Amino acid sequence: MKRPSDERGAASIFVLGMSVVLMVCAGLVVDGGLAINARMRVADDAEQASRVGADSINLDILRAGGGVVIDPGLAAQRSADYLSSRGYSPGQYSLDVQGETVSVTVHDTTNTMILGLVGIDTYDVQAAASATPETEPDAAGP
């Protein structure tokens, strides 16, 4: 029995198409996981940098009985030093010290491993965090 000639190669095209779809799905899983990890790392770094800044208390005012006041210059410098030690350049973060709050926003990119084959080379990730100095004793403390 002879096959009709118009069906030759149909299975090959189906297999090729499914291979492309499966590669894209694998890329979304692998590269999506990399993007989530990068976002978590950036969020952790922003949180820690804001905490370091909020810990920058003006000691002269504190010792004079003026209470807990953040030294804006010291807070910005210490936060920037922390982020630099984590590998960020000054263009990848912004710092804002307003009164009792230190706010940090961090931007970064992560390279893709599989999705680069279809033209998606990087993911941009961003996170922001704010911190204030703890001035009240913890009621549930020791």
C-alpha positions as CSV (number, residue, x, y, z in Angstrom):
1,M,0.0,0.0,0.0
2,K,1.4,3.4,-1.0
3,R,1.3,6.5,1.2
4,P,-0.1,9.7,-0.2
5,S,2.8,12.0,-0.9
6,D,1.2,15.0,0.7
7,E,1.7,13.6,4.3
8,R,5.4,13.0,4.1
9,G,7.4,14.9,6.7
10,A,4.3,15.9,8.8
11,A,5.6,14.1,11.9
12,S,9.0,15.7,11.5
13,I,7.5,19.1,11.5
14,F,5.4,18.3,14.5
15,V,8.5,17.0,16.4
16,L,10.5,20.0,15.4
17,G,7.7,22.4,16.6
18,M,7.3,20.6,19.9
19,S,11.1,20.7,20.5
20,V,11.0,24.5,20.1
21,V,8.1,24.8,22.5
22,L,9.8,22.5,25.1
23,M,13.0,24.5,24.8
24,V,11.1,27.8,25.5
25,C,9.4,26.2,28.5
26,A,12.7,25.0,29.8
27,G,14.1,28.5,29.3
28,L,11.2,30.0,31.3
29,V,11.8,27.6,34.1
30,V,15.6,27.9,34.3
31,D,15.9,31.6,33.5
32,G,12.8,32.4,35.5
33,G,14.4,30.8,38.5
34,L,17.6,32.8,37.9
35,A,15.6,36.0,37.8
36,I,13.8,35.2,41.0
37,N,17.1,34.5,42.7
38,A,18.5,37.7,41.4
39,R,15.5,39.6,42.7
40,M,15.8,38.1,46.1
41,R,19.5,38.9,46.2
42,V,18.9,42.5,45.2
43,A,16.1,42.8,47.8
44,D,18.3,41.4,50.5
45,D,21.1,43.9,49.6
46,A,18.6,46.8,49.6
47,E,17.3,45.8,53.0
48,Q,20.7,45.5,54.5
49,A,22.0,48.8,53.1
50,S,18.9,50.6,54.5
51,R,19.6,49.0,57.9
52,V,23.2,50.0,57.8
53,G,22.1,53.6,57.0
54,A,19.5,53.6,59.8
55,D,22.2,52.5,62.2
56,S,24.2,55.7,61.5
57,I,23.1,57.7,64.5
58,N,24.4,61.2,65.2
59,L,26.3,60.5,68.4
60,D,26.8,64.1,69.4
61,I,23.1,64.8,69.4
62,L,22.4,61.5,71.3
63,R,25.0,62.3,74.0
64,A,23.7,65.8,74.4
65,G,20.3,64.3,75.2
66,G,18.7,65.2,71.9
67,G,17.5,61.7,71.1
68,V,18.1,59.3,68.2
69,V,18.8,61.3,65.0
70,I,20.2,59.8,61.8
71,D,23.3,61.5,60.5
72,P,22.3,61.9,56.8
73,G,25.9,62.1,55.4
74,L,27.1,59.1,57.5
75,A,24.0,57.1,56.6
76,A,24.4,57.7,52.9
77,Q,28.2,56.9,53.0
78,R,27.8,53.7,55.0
79,S,24.9,52.5,52.8
80,A,27.0,53.3,49.7
81,D,30.0,51.5,51.2
82,Y,27.9,48.4,51.9
83,L,26.5,48.3,48.4
84,S,29.9,48.8,46.9
85,S,31.3,45.9,48.9
86,R,28.4,43.8,47.4
87,G,29.6,44.7,43.9
88,Y,27.1,47.5,42.9
89,S,28.3,50.6,41.1
90,P,26.9,54.0,42.0
91,G,24.6,54.0,39.0
92,Q,22.9,50.8,40.2
93,Y,21.4,52.2,43.4
94,S,19.8,55.3,44.9
95,L,19.8,56.4,48.5
96,D,17.5,58.8,50.2
97,V,17.7,59.9,53.9
98,Q,14.6,61.7,55.0
99,G,14.3,62.4,58.7
100,E,14.3,59.1,60.5
101,T,14.1,56.9,57.4
102,V,16.8,55.6,55.1
103,S,15.4,54.4,51.8
104,V,17.5,52.4,49.3
105,T,16.6,51.3,45.8
106,V,18.8,48.8,43.9
107,H,18.8,47.9,40.2
108,D,20.6,45.0,38.6
109,T,20.4,42.7,35.6
110,T,20.9,39.0,35.3
111,N,21.8,37.1,32.2
112,T,19.7,34.4,30.8
113,M,21.0,30.9,30.0
114,I,18.5,29.4,27.6
115,L,16.2,32.3,26.6
116,G,19.2,34.0,24.9
117,L,18.6,31.6,22.1
118,V,15.3,33.3,21.3
119,G,16.6,36.9,21.8
120,I,15.9,37.4,25.5
121,D,19.4,38.1,26.9
122,T,18.8,39.7,30.3
123,Y,16.2,40.3,33.0
124,D,16.2,43.6,34.8
125,V,15.5,43.3,38.6
126,Q,14.8,46.0,41.1
127,A,14.1,46.2,44.8
128,A,13.5,48.9,47.4
129,A,13.7,49.0,51.1
130,S,13.4,51.5,54.0
131,A,14.6,51.3,57.6
132,T,14.3,53.5,60.7
133,P,16.3,53.2,63.9
134,E,14.7,51.2,66.7
135,T,14.2,53.5,69.5
136,E,11.7,51.7,71.7
137,P,12.7,48.8,73.9
138,D,11.3,45.5,72.7
139,A,8.4,44.6,75.0
140,A,8.9,40.9,74.3
141,G,12.6,41.1,75.0
142,P,14.6,39.1,77.5
